[in-house]
Amino acid sequence: MSRGLRIFGALIALLGIWVGVKMRPVPAPPEQGIAVPAGIASAPQPAAEAGSSSDGEMAHPVIPNRLPEFSLKDLTGKPTPISVWTRKSLVINFWATWCAPCRREIPLLKELATEWSGRDVKVIGVAVDHLDKVQAFAGQFNIDYPVLIGEQDALDVAALFGMDSPVFPFTIFTDRRGEVVALFVGELHRPQADFILSEVQDLDHDRVQLPEARRAIAQGLHALAEKQPG
């Protein structure tokens, strides 16, 4: 083979690799999710305390103390900042259409959106996926709470919450002041959701202080996890 043909062949191969990278879908993480230390929820903590634990288990992500500013497209393609829901307690659920636990959560999230709307709690979905796929999926499943959508930009938002290599689903809970109360990794179920939101309500009505609420959530979810079979 001539040198010119070899160079041409190499260029075609590189072009194929580049097209493959540009066209690849948003990567699908393991469906079962991961546990964070001390149960399945974390509160914010300083970066110095993050990282790998000495026994090789995955350590807490570096979660911000306050809800960071970000903006993503809604289901109509309109850029929508998270500040639209200022002074609401938020349940921000990160998911994707190809994620089985994410799909199983949707009925619960719809129920929470309805049941807690009168108490200034707003459920927001953040779909890390392609706009057209999420639009079709939201219609199929009759998702009636707001959904924000992005690809790399949504992954960048996940990283703002310490989830640089996110495993879906995961859910952020904030109080009405915009303080991050907890990050829940894995599929959310009714007992955990109601327990966390009850603590958020206590925060919103000044019945507890933030450190106390965070401790109660970590301890309560750990107890709930221990009650679950095998």
BAFI-3210 file (N, C-alpha, C; in Angstrom, 3 decimals, decimal comma, padded with zeros to 6 digits):
// residues 230
n [1|2|3|4|5|6|7|8|9|10|11|12|13|14|15|16|17|18|19|20|21|22|23|24|25|26|27|28|29|30|31|32|33|34|35|36|37|38|39|40|41|42|43|44|45|46|47|48|49|50|51|52|53|54|55|56|57|58|59|60|61|62|63|64|65|66|67|68|69|70|71|72|73|74|75|76|77|78|79|80|81|82|83|84|85|86|87|88|89|90|91|92|93|94|95|96|97|98|99|100|101|102|103|104|105|106|107|108|109|110|111|112|113|114|115|116|117|118|119|120|121|122|123|124|125|126|127|128|129|130|131|132|133|134|135|136|137|138|139|140|141|142|143|144|145|146|147|148|149|150|151|152|153|154|155|156|157|158|159|160|161|162|163|164|165|166|167|168|169|170|171|172|173|174|175|176|177|178|179|180|181|182|183|184|185|186|187|188|189|190|191|192|193|194|195|196|197|198|199|200|201|202|203|204|205|206|207|208|209|210|211|212|213|214|215|216|217|218|219|220|221|222|223|224|225|226|227|228|229|230]
n.u [000,857|000,560|002,234|000,604|-001,987|-002,045|-001,969|-004,345|-006,168|-005,732|-006,671|-009,387|-010,103|-009,677|-011,606|-013,889|-013,759|-014,040|-016,655|-018,069|-017,660|-018,935|-021,561|-022,367|-024,613|-025,808|-023,945|-024,919|-025,271|-024,709|-027,742|-028,564|-027,684|-025,728|-024,551|-024,130|-021,820|-022,845|-025,483|-028,014|-028,125|-026,745|-025,489|-024,453|-020,894|-017,555|-015,013|-012,597|-013,207|-014,057|-013,684|-011,935|-012,570|-010,694|-011,041|-011,587|-014,189|-016,743|-016,702|-018,417|-019,896|-018,857|-020,936|-022,752|-023,482|-025,561|-028,181|-026,977|-026,778|-028,295|-029,233|-031,390|-032,899|-036,477|-039,339|-040,349|-038,183|-037,316|-034,953|-034,588|-034,152|-033,194|-033,879|-036,444|-038,095|-037,713|-037,750|-039,203|-039,379|-037,406|-037,514|-035,298|-034,891|-032,646|-032,398|-032,804|-034,082|-033,478|-033,051|-033,949|-034,648|-035,170|-037,454|-039,225|-039,537|-041,148|-044,083|-044,263|-042,997|-044,784|-046,992|-045,931|-045,514|-048,125|-049,254|-047,675|-047,729|-049,289|-047,849|-045,723|-043,731|-041,830|-041,543|-038,974|-037,846|-034,728|-033,583|-031,082|-030,442|-031,489|-033,317|-035,585|-036,154|-036,828|-039,073|-040,910|-041,037|-041,988|-044,546|-045,613|-045,590|-047,100|-045,991|-046,360|-045,064|-042,542|-039,911|-036,532|-033,971|-031,026|-027,835|-024,579|-024,541|-026,403|-025,095|-023,000|-024,379|-025,097|-022,556|-022,153|-023,390|-021,656|-021,646|-019,768|-019,350|-022,065|-024,484|-027,514|-030,882|-030,602|-031,393|-031,956|-032,679|-033,969|-034,447|-036,805|-035,183|-033,198|-031,179|-029,214|-030,430|-030,280|-028,811|-029,958|-029,113|-029,867|-032,849|-035,778|-038,112|-041,430|-041,421|-038,871|-038,977|-041,175|-040,217|-037,892|-039,039|-040,721|-038,895|-037,813|-040,053|-040,220|-037,908|-038,604|-040,581|-039,243|-038,930|-036,844|-033,244|-030,879|-028,474|-029,420|-031,602|-030,330|-028,791|-030,844|-032,089|-030,046|-029,686|-032,297|-032,815|-030,846|-031,773|-034,185|-033,147|-031,930|-034,108|-035,101|-035,614|-032,989]
n.v [-001,205|002,270|005,151|007,403|006,296|004,969|007,116|008,372|006,380|006,346|008,880|008,584|006,673|008,136|010,101|008,542|007,749|010,249|010,994|008,953|009,592|012,106|011,394|009,573|008,231|009,777|008,494|005,446|004,774|002,223|000,535|000,056|001,963|003,675|003,410|005,862|006,668|005,843|005,134|006,020|008,650|011,908|014,806|018,221|018,817|019,887|020,192|019,111|016,891|015,084|012,500|009,345|006,709|005,115|002,373|001,794|002,150|004,052|007,520|010,404|012,608|015,963|018,071|021,035|023,681|025,393|025,771|025,739|028,205|027,570|026,894|025,290|023,833|023,734|021,538|022,642|023,623|026,045|028,073|027,771|029,081|027,743|029,428|030,262|028,990|030,138|030,446|028,188|024,919|022,409|019,410|017,915|015,906|013,870|012,201|009,778|008,737|006,117|004,773|002,344|002,323|005,051|005,361|003,863|005,518|007,623|007,576|007,931|010,434|012,058|011,817|012,983|015,584|016,487|016,073|017,622|020,173|022,202|022,935|024,489|023,021|021,943|019,727|018,952|017,698|016,699|015,876|013,986|013,772|013,445|016,096|015,547|012,881|013,034|014,687|013,035|010,905|012,135|012,809|010,250|009,152|010,947|013,065|015,520|017,424|020,059|019,690|019,834|019,845|018,442|017,688|017,398|019,796|019,323|017,281|018,812|020,358|018,363|017,867|020,163|019,536|017,807|015,395|014,188|011,954|010,839|008,555|007,388|007,053|010,229|012,421|015,710|017,522|020,549|023,316|026,052|028,234|027,795|026,158|023,233|020,293|017,490|014,842|012,250|009,121|006,824|004,785|006,397|005,913|005,785|005,814|006,938|009,372|010,735|010,938|012,549|014,898|015,629|016,449|018,596|020,265|020,854|022,380|024,521|025,705|026,576|024,885|023,220|023,354|023,632|021,895|019,994|018,899|017,715|015,739|014,194|013,251|011,694|009,725|008,666|007,660|005,767|003,972|003,190|001,906|-000,297|-001,759|-002,775|-005,721|-008,130]
n.w [000,000|-000,818|000,605|000,615|000,468|002,919|004,718|004,001|004,768|007,531|008,209|007,588|009,515|011,886|011,501|011,683|014,382|015,585|014,745|015,996|018,683|018,816|018,216|020,111|022,584|025,667|028,334|029,912|033,279|035,835|036,739|039,357|041,094|043,652|047,018|049,541|052,175|055,549|055,102|052,763|052,116|051,937|053,574|052,911|052,954|053,891|051,333|052,083|053,539|051,752|049,171|048,693|050,970|053,629|053,560|050,993|050,131|048,471|048,998|050,453|048,052|047,158|048,311|047,708|050,057|049,512|047,087|043,864|041,200|038,102|034,689|032,432|029,482|029,170|028,621|026,325|025,098|026,004|027,670|031,138|034,274|037,479|039,474|039,062|040,798|043,295|046,837|047,263|048,606|047,239|045,306|043,525|040,953|039,346|036,291|033,577|030,382|029,716|032,024|034,229|037,116|037,323|035,735|037,262|039,448|038,652|038,955|041,787|042,089|040,713|042,411|044,757|043,834|043,555|046,145|047,856|046,896|047,983|050,159|049,568|048,242|045,532|042,867|040,674|037,666|036,310|033,377|032,024|029,043|025,574|024,036|022,315|022,928|025,643|025,539|024,151|025,967|028,307|027,495|027,049|029,644|030,982|032,539|034,862|036,311|036,385|033,989|033,373|030,884|029,495|027,950|027,917|029,324|031,347|032,707|033,642|035,477|037,302|038,296|039,782|042,118|043,261|041,980|039,966|038,380|037,733|039,063|038,145|039,375|041,150|043,863|044,923|047,846|048,943|051,241|051,790|051,855|050,107|050,928|050,758|051,840|051,781|049,825|047,948|046,864|044,375|043,801|044,745|047,356|048,808|051,802|052,401|050,975|052,172|054,788|054,546|053,473|055,549|057,465|056,071|056,042|058,769|058,985|057,293|058,774|060,916|063,079|063,593|063,427|060,698|060,877|062,727|061,365|059,187|060,465|061,553|059,239|058,037|060,030|060,250|057,656|057,490|059,417|058,187|055,955|057,118|057,909|055,594|053,655|053,096]
ca.u [000,000|001,384|002,203|-000,558|-003,184|-002,015|-002,341|-005,778|-006,875|-005,654|-007,567|-010,760|-010,299|-009,811|-012,904|-014,886|-013,707|-014,597|-018,104|-018,590|-017,668|-019,943|-022,908|-022,680|-025,643|-025,362|-023,618|-025,844|-024,601|-025,378|-029,109|-028,879|-027,244|-024,667|-024,843|-023,134|-021,558|-023,837|-026,838|-028,235|-028,298|-025,631|-025,648|-023,256|-019,730|-016,403|-014,275|-011,481|-013,688|-014,505|-012,666|-012,083|-012,356|-009,517|-011,329|-011,857|-015,568|-016,963|-016,964|-019,417|-019,579|-018,735|-022,249|-022,760|-024,403|-026,715|-028,552|-026,240|-027,544|-028,109|-030,349|-031,479|-034,114|-037,655|-039,863|-040,601|-036,902|-037,039|-034,026|-035,309|-033,273|-033,754|-034,359|-037,888|-038,791|-037,170|-038,572|-039,881|-038,553|-037,314|-037,118|-034,706|-034,624|-031,830|-032,810|-032,670|-035,162|-033,045|-032,735|-035,119|-035,093|-035,732|-038,825|-040,059|-039,771|-042,016|-045,390|-044,087|-042,700|-046,050|-047,795|-045,327|-045,758|-049,515|-049,535|-046,898|-047,760|-049,890|-046,925|-044,588|-042,714|-041,907|-040,753|-038,369|-037,029|-033,606|-033,327|-029,785|-030,840|-031,755|-034,588|-036,704|-036,475|-037,503|-040,402|-041,765|-041,166|-042,848|-045,901|-046,033|-045,796|-047,933|-045,264|-047,028|-044,215|-041,571|-038,739|-035,437|-033,330|-029,728|-026,893|-023,390|-024,853|-027,057|-024,027|-022,283|-025,205|-024,912|-021,242|-022,287|-023,834|-020,648|-021,824|-018,961|-019,641|-023,337|-025,234|-028,905|-031,285|-030,290|-032,363|-031,540|-033,750|-033,599|-035,509|-037,284|-034,106|-032,211|-030,125|-029,269|-030,653|-029,806|-028,694|-030,354|-028,601|-030,602|-034,288|-036,498|-039,359|-042,332|-041,018|-037,734|-039,406|-042,005|-039,390|-037,052|-039,880|-041,216|-037,808|-037,743|-041,143|-039,808|-036,958|-039,306|-041,381|-038,313|-039,065|-035,512|-032,161|-030,373|-027,631|-030,252|-032,399|-029,437|-028,469|-032,047|-032,305|-029,036|-029,971|-033,576|-032,707|-030,045|-032,673|-035,099|-032,401|-031,684|-035,367|-035,428|-035,151|-031,809]
ca.v [000,000|003,469|005,987|008,275|005,541|004,712|008,362|008,562|005,415|006,788|010,021|008,074|006,039|009,192|010,727|007,625|007,846|011,556|010,923|008,087|010,347|013,156|010,848|008,569|008,678|010,059|007,181|004,874|004,213|001,042|000,866|-000,144|003,089|003,445|003,900|006,743|006,220|006,071|004,973|006,353|010,088|012,712|016,242|018,921|018,777|020,542|019,386|018,415|015,638|014,206|011,632|007,917|006,310|004,275|000,975|001,653|002,424|005,365|008,524|011,404|013,659|017,297|018,659|022,443|024,014|026,088|025,427|026,570|028,746|026,923|027,037|024,271|023,958|022,989|020,627|023,388|024,105|027,376|028,091|028,043|029,043|027,113|030,507|030,431|028,425|030,730|030,390|026,902|023,751|021,706|018,016|017,951|014,507|013,681|010,936|009,639|007,897|004,724|004,288|001,634|002,869|006,384|005,179|003,385|006,625|008,668|007,658|008,520|011,860|012,708|011,887|013,980|016,913|016,844|016,068|018,613|021,476|023,181|023,247|025,180|022,076|021,778|018,645|019,316|016,664|017,100|014,736|014,014|013,014|014,269|016,815|014,886|011,658|013,400|015,184|011,877|010,127|012,883|012,651|008,864|008,885|012,024|013,779|016,801|018,371|020,645|018,907|020,528|018,851|018,774|016,591|017,730|020,880|018,726|016,615|019,883|020,711|017,281|018,061|021,236|018,900|016,841|014,152|014,321|010,741|010,533|007,316|007,789|008,415|010,811|013,471|016,777|018,150|021,852|024,002|027,251|029,229|027,402|025,351|021,822|019,532|016,115|014,232|010,845|008,405|005,595|004,905|006,968|005,239|006,599|006,087|007,866|010,688|011,371|011,249|013,715|016,085|016,048|017,217|019,868|021,090|021,359|023,463|025,663|026,347|026,950|024,001|022,658|024,023|022,837|020,757|018,987|018,230|016,851|014,559|013,367|012,584|010,644|008,639|008,059|006,869|004,595|003,039|002,643|000,972|-001,533|-002,502|-003,378|-007,100|-008,549]
ca.w [000,000|-000,895|001,802|000,503|000,832|004,361|005,398|003,770|005,602|008,923|008,375|007,611|010,815|012,889|011,292|012,235|015,841|015,972|014,564|017,041|019,942|018,753|018,076|021,121|023,522|027,031|028,871|030,886|034,436|036,377|037,117|040,763|041,890|044,627|048,364|050,129|053,547|056,608|054,584|051,367|051,948|052,415|053,723|052,464|053,834|053,279|050,359|052,738|054,100|050,676|048,603|048,965|052,351|053,800|053,267|049,577|049,780|047,900|050,028|050,131|047,083|047,740|048,063|048,126|051,145|048,953|045,723|042,902|040,079|036,805|033,770|031,390|028,674|029,610|027,606|025,089|024,590|026,542|028,806|032,381|035,446|038,674|040,345|038,856|041,960|044,514|048,042|047,335|048,907|045,966|045,142|042,187|040,622|038,142|035,707|032,127|029,858|029,585|033,372|034,760|038,412|037,087|035,256|038,373|040,385|038,119|039,637|043,113|041,944|040,359|043,638|045,639|043,264|043,862|047,573|048,590|046,221|048,875|051,254|048,948|047,784|044,081|042,285|039,393|037,047|035,449|032,503|031,345|027,871|024,407|024,171|021,657|023,666|026,895|025,187|023,862|027,198|029,224|027,008|027,244|031,066|031,542|033,590|035,028|037,041|035,457|033,620|032,700|030,035|028,913|027,723|028,697|030,256|032,524|033,460|034,345|036,638|038,278|038,914|040,776|043,351|043,668|041,247|038,748|037,596|038,378|038,915|038,190|039,703|042,449|044,156|045,829|048,617|049,507|051,971|051,106|051,850|049,107|051,537|050,395|053,065|051,593|048,505|048,029|045,698|044,121|043,600|045,880|047,700|049,615|053,187|052,427|050,512|053,195|055,951|054,236|053,309|056,860|058,075|055,343|056,544|060,082|058,710|056,709|059,810|061,998|064,240|063,804|062,722|059,578|061,269|063,377|060,327|058,407|061,273|061,673|057,958|057,874|060,971|059,933|056,431|057,817|060,109|057,195|055,112|057,874|057,993|054,301|053,557|052,373]
c.u [000,884|001,241|000,972|-001,825|-003,234|-002,453|-003,839|-006,607|-006,875|-006,598|-009,026|-011,075|-010,502|-011,156|-014,010|-014,936|-014,357|-016,115|-018,728|-018,674|-018,777|-021,361|-023,292|-023,748|-025,031|-025,128|-024,593|-025,070|-025,295|-026,742|-029,345|-028,452|-026,133|-025,133|-023,751|-022,930|-022,675|-025,246|-026,938|-028,557|-027,097|-026,081|-024,392|-022,118|-018,548|-015,648|-013,162|-011,903|-014,093|-013,353|-012,907|-011,807|-011,206|-009,775|-011,759|-013,293|-015,685|-017,345|-018,028|-018,974|-019,481|-020,007|-022,237|-023,752|-025,671|-026,951|-027,793|-027,167|-027,251|-029,370|-030,269|-032,771|-035,260|-038,181|-040,200|-039,311|-036,519|-036,050|-034,744|-034,355|-033,960|-034,323|-035,831|-038,659|-038,165|-038,220|-039,517|-038,886|-038,575|-036,926|-036,613|-034,196|-033,867|-032,089|-032,498|-033,706|-034,788|-032,818|-033,974|-035,554|-035,696|-037,180|-039,739|-040,398|-040,880|-043,403|-045,300|-043,840|-043,958|-046,941|-047,249|-045,596|-047,162|-049,735|-048,853|-046,970|-048,339|-049,012|-045,621|-043,422|-042,916|-040,989|-040,273|-037,579|-035,900|-033,212|-031,993|-029,938|-031,073|-033,168|-035,749|-037,123|-037,249|-038,908|-041,367|-042,054|-042,123|-044,302|-046,445|-046,390|-046,606|-047,252|-045,834|-046,264|-043,155|-040,372|-037,753|-034,560|-031,981|-028,913|-025,636|-023,679|-025,580|-026,054|-023,201|-023,056|-025,074|-023,594|-021,275|-022,725|-022,860|-020,715|-021,098|-019,137|-020,961|-023,858|-026,695|-029,795|-030,632|-031,141|-031,805|-032,774|-033,231|-034,759|-035,863|-036,235|-033,047|-031,048|-030,304|-029,337|-030,097|-029,687|-028,965|-029,919|-029,334|-032,088|-034,976|-037,805|-040,166|-041,851|-039,872|-038,164|-040,211|-041,183|-038,543|-037,906|-040,474|-040,153|-037,654|-038,851|-040,823|-038,802|-037,686|-040,141|-040,568|-038,500|-037,744|-034,505|-031,569|-029,465|-028,428|-031,060|-031,538|-029,072|-029,662|-032,312|-031,319|-029,349|-031,264|-033,521|-031,854|-030,910|-033,660|-034,405|-032,179|-032,948|-035,718|-034,881|-033,937|-031,315]
c.v [001,244|004,290|006,897|007,567|005,252|005,946|008,611|007,636|005,829|007,959|009,582|007,433|007,072|009,894|009,860|007,685|009,141|011,553|010,060|008,789|011,376|012,599|009,891|009,093|009,045|008,725|006,726|004,278|002,952|001,400|000,824|001,019|002,710|003,951|004,857|006,306|006,627|006,014|005,361|007,820|010,800|014,150|016,915|018,800|019,424|019,598|018,587|017,066|014,643|013,345|010,196|007,616|005,326|002,820|000,755|001,907|003,844|006,357|009,504|012,260|014,997|018,061|020,114|022,670|024,672|025,638|026,314|027,085|027,922|027,115|025,935|024,489|023,181|022,132|021,324|023,878|025,476|027,289|028,552|027,972|028,395|028,173|030,830|029,970|028,903|030,705|029,196|025,873|022,866|020,241|017,914|016,554|014,404|012,279|010,917|008,634|006,423|004,054|003,660|002,141|004,270|006,285|004,725|004,509|007,566|008,701|008,281|010,019|012,641|012,853|012,952|015,399|017,398|017,028|017,207|020,011|022,568|023,576|023,833|024,249|021,872|020,646|019,085|018,120|017,285|015,875|014,912|013,151|013,992|014,838|016,053|013,613|011,978|013,915|014,022|011,082|010,820|012,800|011,261|008,583|009,979|012,731|015,187|017,776|018,910|019,728|019,809|019,481|019,349|017,522|016,889|018,839|020,362|017,943|017,639|020,323|019,640|017,447|019,179|020,689|017,822|015,530|014,239|013,121|010,193|009,144|007,682|006,665|008,912|012,064|014,433|017,338|019,471|022,391|025,295|028,355|028,921|026,633|023,891|021,004|018,120|015,789|012,744|010,154|007,082|005,858|005,368|006,213|006,110|006,837|007,096|009,280|011,419|011,772|012,496|014,975|016,551|016,854|018,571|020,809|021,661|022,498|024,718|026,415|026,636|026,121|023,302|023,521|023,074|021,687|019,633|018,204|017,284|015,590|013,615|012,601|011,436|009,448|007,915|007,199|005,626|003,542|002,403|001,614|-000,360|-002,387|-003,217|-004,795|-007,236|-007,611]
c.w [000,000|000,376|001,793|000,894|002,322|005,136|005,251|004,658|007,059|009,184|008,430|008,962|011,909|012,765|011,873|013,735|016,308|015,860|015,650|018,370|019,944|018,780|019,196|022,065|024,858|027,723|029,938|032,047|034,897|036,944|038,619|041,639|042,853|045,984|048,788|051,567|054,511|056,055|053,127|051,186|052,526|052,607|053,200|053,461|053,132|052,352|051,010|053,294|053,026|050,187|048,966|050,423|052,427|053,463|051,829|049,166|049,232|048,982|049,549|048,949|047,801|047,399|048,526|049,257|050,639|047,516|044,746|041,803|038,832|035,981|032,722|030,617|029,313|028,461|026,291|024,446|025,101|027,702|030,081|033,558|036,637|039,626|040,114|040,094|043,275|045,625|048,058|047,852|047,667|046,142|043,710|041,854|039,299|037,587|034,215|031,641|029,821|030,936|033,991|036,137|038,268|036,636|036,392|039,357|039,945|038,773|041,028|043,011|041,561|041,591|044,588|045,146|043,592|045,358|048,322|047,984|047,119|050,042|050,722|048,640|046,288|043,648|040,907|038,870|036,244|034,637|031,789|030,095|026,722|024,480|023,550|022,387|024,944|026,608|024,933|025,134|028,161|028,799|027,264|028,696|031,758|032,711|033,692|035,928|036,077|035,224|032,894|032,024|029,548|028,683|028,534|029,701|031,497|033,362|034,234|035,584|037,716|039,019|039,955|042,133|043,818|042,924|039,906|037,823|038,114|038,068|039,116|038,708|040,982|042,612|045,194|046,536|049,173|050,336|051,233|051,056|050,793|049,684|051,133|051,675|052,943|050,120|048,681|046,748|045,550|043,976|044,877|046,084|048,661|051,048|053,276|052,033|051,576|054,414|055,696|054,161|054,632|057,601|057,391|055,812|057,917|059,937|058,234|057,738|061,074|063,257|064,572|063,062|061,680|060,013|061,909|062,349|059,515|059,172|061,360|060,385|057,772|058,773|060,618|058,681|056,642|058,502|059,131|056,310|055,818|057,991|056,695|054,246|052,655|051,372]
res [m|s|r|g|l|r|i|f|g|a|l|i|a|l|l|g|i|w|v|g|v|k|m|r|p|v|p|a|p|p|e|q|g|i|a|v|p|a|g|i|a|s|a|p|q|p|a|a|e|a|g|s|s|s|d|g|e|m|a|h|p|v|i|p|n|r|l|p|e|f|s|l|k|d|l|t|g|k|p|t|p|i|s|v|w|t|r|k|s|l|v|i|n|f|w|a|t|w|c|a|p|c|r|r|e|i|p|l|l|k|e|l|a|t|e|w|s|g|r|d|v|k|v|i|g|v|a|v|d|h|l|d|k|v|q|a|f|a|g|q|f|n|i|d|y|p|v|l|i|g|e|q|d|a|l|d|v|a|a|l|f|g|m|d|s|p|v|f|p|f|t|i|f|t|d|r|r|g|e|v|v|a|l|f|v|g|e|l|h|r|p|q|a|d|f|i|l|s|e|v|q|d|l|d|h|d|r|v|q|l|p|e|a|r|r|a|i|a|q|g|l|h|a|l|a|e|k|q|p|g]
***
